[in-house]
Amino acid sequence: MPTVEELYRNYGILADATETAGQHKDAYQAILDGVKGGAKEKRLAAQFIPKFFKHFPELADSAINAQLDLCEDEDVSIRRQAIKELPQFATGDNLPRVADILTQLLQSDDSAEFNLVNNALLSIFKMDAKGTLGGLFSQILQGEDIVRERAIKFLSTKLKTLPEEVMTKEVEEFILTESKKVLEDVTGEEFVLFMKILSGLKSLQTVSGRQQLVELVAEQADLEQTFNPSDPDCVDRLLQCTRQAVPLFSKNVHSTKFVTYFCEHVLPNLSSLTTPVEGLDIQLEVLKLLAEMSSFCGDMEKLESNLKKLFDKLLEYMPLPPEEAENGENAGNEEPKLQFSYVECLLYSFHQLGRKLPDFLTAKLNAEKLKDFKIRLQYFARGLQVYIRQLRLALQGKTGEALKTEENKIKVVALKITNNINVLIKDLFHIPPSYKSTVTLSWKPVQKADASQKRASEDTTSSSPPKKASAGPKRDARQIYNPPSGKYSSNLGSFSYEQRGGFRGGRGRGWGGRGNRSRGRIY
């Protein structure tokens, strides 16, 4: 084993030889042997080996293996020095191997070391993006779980920081091709990260690119399978996939396949849905997703049948008025509880799909059904007026910090919900029913509306369904309606597409079982 002095002497020989350094193989071999010495010798070897690496292609394997030994040394300072120099080995055919090595080193728990690995990967990315990706995806597909997890996170956070000259169309196509291989067997969390990676690619920002992504999500959701509402993993998988698809939908990228599946398979089983996520109102979550998708539904094969399913589900949450006794008082029946959040979603979805079949209520329902629906609408609308007035009164004069209290935040959202329902009910009271009004769902950021829409949304305090639709004698709304309590949860307005609770367990539960493909060190 060479001493520190011998290492410096051999370094001098190679440095003085400049371009003819390759003629001094013995000097370089002595430097390689420095990895077997003490801490000082190793530290010098970590710097000298990469410096002259390019002059000795016949010793490339020995040099890389020597540097790798230093990357795994017990002394953290030696490891850091060795890792820092690794990009110098990334030449020609060696680059994918160096990328593979660096990817495995992402499992380090030392923060400084981990940052060095990240920086080293980014530097070789700029030399050869495709070769670097080859090393990363090799480990994602075949490496240990911790390496796979960190490699995916590296891609999801770092790709977007790379300049356009690095992220060429060819590179993005390679990412898409390799990602499809990974998506054959992923957990819910991994799927969310890959959708983040892919949706950030410039080449997939087009209509055709978004359509490709929707098809990828639909494949993951497995919309051809039989839906099992009592299987939490099955339900969670569908919700995770749908959350990823919703931001991709537009007037040119339709949600038809998802909306159809929700109407045919999920709505009929709404009350029996189960979820592994504690505290989640799974029914409301499903209805929110359906409402958001309904705006972008294209031509649907079984439109009338699916509209009927949606209508029937809406009726479940639109109660009839309680029967009256002869003296006009409530005949002892308890006031129905009005589920505003559910009704907003269902009414909005019905309103959106109803535009495609505007005569559904008049031509597809019999007279009795239509009359029954109008009575329910009217009862709900009268209750709304009371609640809207109470909410406006409670919020009157409150601004700034006062509106930021938890209680007032809930009231603000509740006011949005009730106003939305009010506008939609007014539309359906038209003769024939109209589907022209536009509302922004209560959990969505408000878009700038034109003047007429603004007026329509503001004119809700005193508005009520036309008198022609009135059924039975007029009664004071306060006598028939007791504002519900506990109908608005504190997270009402904070709907998110991020993974909420995720899939239970690691790979092997939920979305297929990758099994244990750990290969240990495979440098």
C-alpha distance (Angstrom), angle and dihedral (degrees) to the residues before:
residue distance angle dihedral
M1 . . .
P2 3.82 . .
T3 3.78 121.0 .
V4 3.80 124.7 -129.5
E5 3.84 89.4 -97.7
E6 3.82 92.0 51.3
L7 3.79 91.0 49.4
Y8 3.81 91.0 52.8
R9 3.84 90.9 46.9
N10 3.84 92.2 51.9
Y11 3.78 89.7 45.2
G12 3.81 88.6 54.6
I13 3.82 91.9 50.4
L14 3.81 92.0 53.2
A15 3.81 94.9 41.6
D16 3.81 92.4 50.9
A17 3.82 91.8 47.9
T18 3.82 90.2 58.4
E19 3.82 107.4 174.7
T20 3.83 93.2 8.3
A21 3.82 92.0 56.0
G22 3.81 88.6 113.4
Q23 3.82 89.0 73.4
H24 3.81 90.6 67.2
K25 3.78 100.3 69.1
D26 3.82 93.7 151.2
A27 3.81 91.5 57.7
Y28 3.82 91.6 52.2
Q29 3.82 91.9 45.6
A30 3.80 88.9 54.4
I31 3.81 89.6 53.9
L32 3.83 89.7 50.5
D33 3.80 88.6 53.5
G34 3.79 88.3 57.0
V35 3.84 89.2 83.0
K36 3.80 87.8 73.6
G37 3.82 92.9 57.8
G38 3.78 133.1 82.2
A39 3.79 128.8 -67.2
K40 3.83 95.0 -78.3
E41 3.80 93.0 48.6
K42 3.80 91.7 47.7
R43 3.79 92.1 49.7
L44 3.80 90.9 53.5
A45 3.82 92.6 44.1
A46 3.83 89.9 53.0
Q47 3.82 88.5 59.9
F48 3.83 100.6 36.1
I49 3.84 100.0 46.0
P50 3.84 95.8 62.5
K51 3.82 93.2 40.4
F52 3.81 93.8 66.3
F53 3.82 98.1 24.8
K54 3.82 95.2 110.2
H55 3.83 92.4 59.8
F56 3.82 94.6 60.7
P57 3.84 110.6 51.5
E58 3.81 90.0 159.0
L59 3.83 89.0 61.2
A60 3.84 95.1 43.9
D61 3.82 95.6 112.7
S62 3.78 93.0 46.5
A63 3.82 91.3 47.6
I64 3.82 94.4 49.1
N65 3.81 92.0 46.4
A66 3.82 90.5 49.0
Q67 3.80 90.7 52.1
L68 3.81 90.2 47.4
D69 3.79 90.5 55.0
L70 3.79 86.8 56.5
C71 3.83 90.8 48.5
E72 3.81 87.3 60.5
D73 3.81 97.4 43.1
E74 3.80 119.3 132.7
D75 3.82 90.6 -124.6
V76 3.81 107.3 84.6
S77 3.82 93.3 -153.9
I78 3.83 90.6 56.1
R79 3.81 90.7 48.0
R80 3.79 91.7 50.8
Q81 3.81 92.7 49.0
A82 3.82 91.8 48.6
I83 3.82 93.3 47.9
K84 3.79 92.3 47.5
E85 3.81 90.2 57.6
L86 3.83 97.0 45.7
P87 3.86 95.7 96.6
Q88 3.82 88.4 66.2
F89 3.82 88.0 69.0
A90 3.83 91.5 54.5
T91 3.79 97.7 100.1
G92 3.81 126.9 132.3
D93 3.79 113.7 -41.3
N94 3.81 91.6 0.2
L95 3.82 94.5 68.5
P96 3.85 98.8 81.5
R97 3.80 88.7 48.3
V98 3.80 92.2 50.7
A99 3.83 89.1 47.7
D100 3.80 89.4 51.4
I101 3.82 90.5 50.3
L102 3.80 93.9 47.7
T103 3.80 90.4 48.6
Q104 3.80 90.3 55.5
L105 3.80 89.3 48.8
L106 3.82 89.3 60.2
Q107 3.80 85.8 85.1
S108 3.82 89.6 75.6
D109 3.81 114.6 123.9
D110 3.82 93.1 -157.6
S111 3.81 106.1 99.8
A112 3.82 95.9 -149.4
E113 3.80 90.7 47.5
F114 3.81 90.9 46.8
N115 3.82 90.7 52.2
L116 3.81 90.7 50.0
V117 3.82 89.9 53.2
N118 3.81 90.3 50.0
N119 3.80 91.9 49.6
A120 3.80 91.9 46.4
L121 3.81 91.1 51.7
L122 3.80 91.1 49.3
S123 3.80 91.6 50.1
I124 3.82 93.8 53.1
F125 3.83 88.8 43.9
K126 3.79 86.5 66.2
M127 3.82 90.6 51.4
D128 3.81 96.0 49.5
A129 3.80 118.6 -8.5
K130 3.79 95.5 -176.0
G131 3.81 93.7 49.9
T132 3.81 91.1 48.1
L133 3.80 91.1 49.4
G134 3.80 88.9 51.1
G135 3.80 89.7 60.2
L136 3.81 93.1 45.0
F137 3.80 95.2 48.6
S138 3.82 91.6 44.6
Q139 3.80 88.6 61.3
I140 3.82 94.0 41.1
L141 3.79 89.6 55.8
Q142 3.79 99.2 39.4
G143 3.79 111.1 11.8
E144 3.78 133.2 98.7
D145 3.80 118.0 -71.5
I146 3.81 95.6 -106.5
V147 3.82 91.0 49.9
R148 3.79 92.0 47.0
E149 3.79 91.8 49.6
R150 3.80 94.3 49.8
A151 3.80 94.4 43.1
I152 3.81 90.1 54.9
K153 3.81 90.8 48.3
F154 3.81 89.8 48.9
L155 3.81 90.4 55.2
S156 3.80 93.1 45.1
T157 3.81 93.6 52.4
K158 3.82 105.0 30.8
L159 3.80 106.6 39.1
K160 3.80 92.2 71.1
T161 3.83 90.1 56.0
L162 3.80 94.1 58.7
P163 3.83 119.2 100.3
E164 3.81 122.9 -111.2
E165 3.80 93.1 -108.1
V166 3.82 87.7 62.6
M167 3.82 96.9 40.6
T168 3.80 97.2 57.3
K169 3.79 124.1 168.9
E170 3.82 89.7 -101.4
V171 3.81 90.9 53.0
E172 3.81 91.8 48.9
E173 3.81 90.9 49.8
F174 3.82 88.7 52.3
I175 3.83 90.2 51.3
L176 3.83 90.7 51.1
T177 3.82 93.1 47.9
E178 3.81 93.9 48.5
S179 3.82 92.6 42.5
K180 3.80 90.3 56.4
K181 3.81 88.8 57.2
V182 3.80 90.9 51.8
L183 3.81 93.0 45.8
E184 3.80 89.9 62.7
D185 3.81 86.7 80.0
V186 3.82 118.7 18.6
T187 3.78 141.6 134.3
G188 3.78 120.8 -118.4
E189 3.80 93.1 -101.8
E190 3.81 91.8 49.8
F191 3.78 90.4 49.7
V192 3.81 91.5 53.9
L193 3.83 90.5 50.6
F194 3.80 92.8 49.3
M195 3.79 91.3 50.0
K196 3.82 87.2 52.6
I197 3.82 89.6 51.2
L198 3.80 95.4 46.8
S199 3.80 97.8 41.7
G200 3.81 88.0 54.8
L201 3.82 93.5 58.5
K202 3.79 112.8 108.5
S203 3.81 93.2 -139.5
L204 3.82 90.1 58.7
Q205 3.80 95.5 53.1
T206 3.81 90.9 87.7
V207 3.81 125.0 91.3
S208 3.81 91.0 -104.5
G209 3.82 90.0 46.8
R210 3.82 92.1 52.0
Q211 3.79 89.5 47.3
Q212 3.81 89.0 53.8
L213 3.79 90.0 52.8
V214 3.81 92.4 48.9
E215 3.80 89.4 52.3
L216 3.81 89.7 50.2
V217 3.81 90.2 52.5
A218 3.80 92.3 45.8
E219 3.80 88.9 53.1
Q220 3.81 90.5 51.2
A221 3.81 91.0 47.4
D222 3.81 88.4 53.6
L223 3.79 93.6 -143.8
E224 3.80 90.4 -177.4
Q225 3.80 92.5 65.7
T226 3.79 125.4 95.1
F227 3.79 108.5 -96.7
N228 3.79 114.5 -122.6
P229 3.84 109.8 -163.7
S230 3.80 92.8 -173.4
D231 3.82 93.5 57.6
P232 3.84 107.8 86.8
D233 3.81 92.3 -160.7
C234 3.80 92.2 51.8
V235 3.82 91.4 49.9
D236 3.80 93.6 43.7
R237 3.79 92.1 49.1
L238 3.79 91.6 53.6
L239 3.80 92.0 48.0
Q240 3.80 93.9 46.7
C241 3.79 91.4 50.8
T242 3.79 93.9 44.9
R243 3.81 91.1 51.0
Q244 3.78 88.8 55.7
A245 3.79 92.7 47.6
V246 3.83 98.6 48.1
P247 3.85 97.0 73.6
L248 3.82 89.3 50.9
F249 3.81 96.1 58.0
S250 3.80 120.6 100.1
K251 3.79 140.1 148.7
N252 3.82 86.6 -76.1
V253 3.82 99.1 38.5
H254 3.78 106.6 56.1
S255 3.78 130.1 -149.3
T256 3.81 93.9 -153.9
K257 3.80 97.3 120.9
F258 3.82 92.7 51.6
V259 3.82 95.6 42.3
T260 3.82 90.1 49.8
Y261 3.80 91.3 50.9
F262 3.80 92.2 48.8
C263 3.81 92.6 49.1
E264 3.80 95.6 45.2
H265 3.80 102.1 37.6
V266 3.81 112.0 14.2
L267 3.83 105.8 39.4
P268 3.82 94.4 54.0
N269 3.84 88.0 53.3
L270 3.80 97.4 40.1
S271 3.80 96.6 119.9
S272 3.81 93.8 50.1
L273 3.82 98.3 50.3
T274 3.81 116.5 128.3
T275 3.79 130.0 -162.8
P276 3.82 136.7 -170.8
V277 3.82 89.7 -142.5
E278 3.79 109.8 99.5
G279 3.79 116.2 -132.8
L280 3.81 95.0 10.9
D281 3.82 117.6 135.6
I282 3.78 92.7 -138.0
Q283 3.81 94.4 -175.0
L284 3.79 92.8 54.0
E285 3.80 90.5 45.0
V286 3.81 90.8 55.0
L287 3.81 93.0 46.6
K288 3.80 91.8 49.8
L289 3.80 91.3 52.9
L290 3.79 91.3 47.8
A291 3.81 91.1 49.9
E292 3.81 92.5 51.4
M293 3.79 92.7 47.6
S294 3.80 95.3 45.8
S295 3.83 91.6 73.3
F296 3.80 90.9 65.4
C297 3.79 101.5 40.2
G298 3.81 113.7 132.8
D299 3.80 128.4 -160.3
M300 3.79 108.9 -31.0
E301 3.80 122.8 -154.0
K302 3.81 97.4 -145.4
L303 3.79 97.3 30.5
E304 3.82 97.6 146.7
S305 3.80 92.8 46.4
N306 3.81 93.0 48.5
L307 3.80 93.0 43.8
K308 3.81 87.2 53.7
K309 3.83 90.7 53.1
L310 3.79 89.8 49.9
F311 3.80 91.6 46.7
D312 3.81 92.2 49.8
K313 3.80 91.1 50.6
L314 3.81 90.4 48.6
L315 3.83 90.2 53.4
E316 3.81 89.5 57.6
Y317 3.81 88.7 64.9
M318 3.83 97.0 38.8
P319 3.82 103.4 75.7
L320 3.80 126.6 -160.7
P321 3.82 116.6 -114.7
P322 3.82 113.5 -90.5
E323 3.80 114.9 -99.9
E324 3.79 116.9 -96.2
A325 3.80 127.9 -131.6
E326 3.82 119.1 -131.9
N327 3.81 92.2 -93.0
G328 3.83 90.4 57.9
E329 3.79 93.1 -107.6
N330 3.76 123.6 125.3
A331 3.81 107.9 -81.1
G332 3.78 92.6 -125.4
N333 3.80 94.4 -81.2
E334 3.79 115.4 132.8
E335 3.81 115.5 -111.0
P336 3.82 109.7 -99.9
K337 3.78 115.1 -109.3
L338 3.81 110.9 -117.8
Q339 3.80 112.3 -141.1
F340 3.80 99.3 -154.1
S341 3.82 97.5 175.9
Y342 3.80 92.7 52.6
V343 3.79 93.1 44.4
E344 3.80 93.1 50.5
C345 3.82 90.2 56.6
L346 3.80 96.3 43.0
L347 3.80 95.1 42.7
Y348 3.81 91.6 48.0
S349 3.84 92.0 49.2
F350 3.81 90.9 47.2
H351 3.82 90.3 48.3
Q352 3.81 91.6 51.0
L353 3.80 96.4 47.2
G354 3.81 91.6 38.0
R355 3.80 89.0 66.0
K356 3.80 87.6 68.5
L357 3.81 91.7 54.4
P358 3.84 104.3 26.9
D359 3.82 94.7 171.9
F360 3.82 93.5 56.3
L361 3.81 94.4 106.5
T362 3.81 95.6 42.0
A363 3.81 104.1 34.4
K364 3.81 104.8 23.6
L365 3.83 98.4 45.1
N366 3.80 124.2 62.4
A367 3.81 118.8 -117.8
E368 3.81 93.9 -102.4
K369 3.82 92.7 52.9
L370 3.79 91.7 48.6
K371 3.82 91.9 48.5
D372 3.81 90.1 49.1
F373 3.82 90.3 50.9
K374 3.82 92.8 49.6
I375 3.83 90.5 51.6
R376 3.81 90.1 51.7
L377 3.80 91.6 47.1
Q378 3.77 92.0 50.0
Y379 3.79 93.7 48.7
F380 3.79 90.9 49.0
A381 3.82 91.7 46.5
R382 3.82 92.9 52.1
G383 3.78 90.5 51.5
L384 3.80 88.7 48.5
Q385 3.79 92.8 56.9
V386 3.80 92.0 56.9
Y387 3.76 93.2 48.0
I388 3.83 93.9 44.9
R389 3.81 90.4 52.5
Q390 3.78 91.8 48.4
L391 3.80 92.1 48.6
R392 3.81 93.1 47.7
L393 3.80 89.8 49.3
A394 3.82 91.8 49.2
L395 3.81 92.1 50.1
Q396 3.78 97.2 39.6
G397 3.81 113.0 127.4
K398 3.80 93.5 3.0
T399 3.80 116.3 130.7
G400 3.80 140.5 157.4
E401 3.78 114.7 -5.4
A402 3.80 93.5 9.4
L403 3.81 89.9 64.1
K404 3.79 91.4 51.3
T405 3.79 96.2 68.6
E406 3.79 113.8 109.2
E407 3.80 92.4 -116.2
N408 3.80 94.2 51.6
K409 3.81 93.2 44.0
I410 3.80 87.6 58.0
K411 3.80 91.0 48.5
V412 3.82 91.9 50.3
V413 3.82 90.7 52.9
A414 3.81 90.7 44.2
L415 3.81 89.1 53.8
K416 3.81 90.8 51.3
I417 3.82 90.6 50.3
T418 3.80 95.2 48.3
N419 3.81 92.9 44.9
N420 3.81 90.2 51.2
I421 3.80 92.6 50.5
N422 3.79 90.1 47.2
V423 3.82 93.1 54.4
L424 3.82 92.4 47.5
I425 3.82 93.8 47.3
K426 3.81 90.3 51.5
D427 3.82 88.5 54.4
L428 3.80 92.4 52.5
F429 3.82 91.3 48.9
H430 3.78 91.5 63.1
I431 3.80 116.3 104.5
P432 2.96 104.2 -99.3
P433 3.84 96.9 21.3
S434 3.79 113.0 -100.8
Y435 3.79 128.6 -142.6
K436 3.79 99.1 -171.8
S437 3.81 104.4 104.4
T438 3.78 120.1 100.3
V439 3.79 123.7 -149.6
T440 3.80 133.2 174.7
L441 3.79 112.2 -126.9
S442 3.80 110.4 -109.5
W443 3.81 95.6 -114.0
K444 3.82 94.6 47.6
P445 3.81 124.4 88.2
V446 3.80 111.0 -98.9
Q447 3.80 114.6 -102.5
K448 3.78 120.6 -146.2
A449 3.77 105.0 -93.3
D450 3.77 127.2 -157.4
A451 3.79 118.3 -107.2
S452 3.80 95.6 -95.0
Q453 3.80 92.7 51.0
K454 3.79 90.4 47.6
R455 3.78 90.9 52.3
A456 3.79 91.1 48.0
S457 3.78 92.9 52.3
E458 3.78 93.9 45.6
D459 3.80 94.8 48.0
T460 3.78 95.3 76.7
T461 3.77 106.0 100.9
S462 3.77 98.0 79.4
S463 3.78 100.8 17.4
S464 3.78 121.1 111.9
P465 3.81 135.6 162.5
P466 3.83 115.7 -68.5
K467 3.80 114.5 -83.1
K468 3.80 91.6 -119.6
A469 3.77 89.4 72.2
S470 3.78 92.6 52.0
A471 3.78 115.3 125.7
G472 3.80 121.3 -159.3
P473 3.81 128.8 -13.1
K474 3.78 121.4 -30.6
R475 3.77 114.9 -97.9
D476 3.75 133.6 -175.5
A477 3.81 105.2 -94.1
R478 3.80 90.0 -140.0
Q479 3.79 90.0 63.0
I480 3.78 94.1 54.6
Y481 3.78 100.9 38.9
N482 3.74 133.1 60.3
P483 3.83 110.2 -174.7
P484 3.79 108.4 -115.6
S485 3.75 122.3 -114.1
G486 3.77 126.9 -144.1
K487 3.79 93.3 17.0
Y488 3.78 94.4 120.2
S489 3.75 118.2 61.3
S490 3.78 122.1 -156.6
N491 3.80 92.0 -109.7
L492 3.78 93.3 52.3
G493 3.75 95.9 114.3
S494 3.77 99.2 37.4
F495 3.79 103.8 77.6
S496 3.78 110.6 162.3
Y497 3.76 136.6 -172.3
E498 3.74 93.3 -150.0
Q499 3.75 116.5 108.9
R500 3.79 108.8 -79.4
G501 3.77 109.4 -160.3
G502 3.77 92.2 -26.1
F503 3.75 128.6 -147.2
R504 3.74 118.1 -30.9
G505 3.75 115.6 -105.6
G506 3.79 125.9 -6.1
R507 3.75 128.3 -71.4
G508 3.74 107.0 -38.1
R509 3.83 91.1 57.5
G510 3.76 126.7 72.0
W511 3.78 104.9 -4.4
G512 3.79 104.9 37.4
G513 3.78 129.8 -66.3
R514 3.76 118.3 -87.4
G515 3.75 90.2 -171.6
N516 3.78 119.9 -153.7
R517 3.78 109.7 -49.4
S518 3.77 95.1 162.4
R519 3.77 111.4 149.6
G520 3.78 98.5 178.3
R521 3.78 113.4 -140.7
I522 3.79 108.6 -3.2
Y523 3.76 100.7 169.6
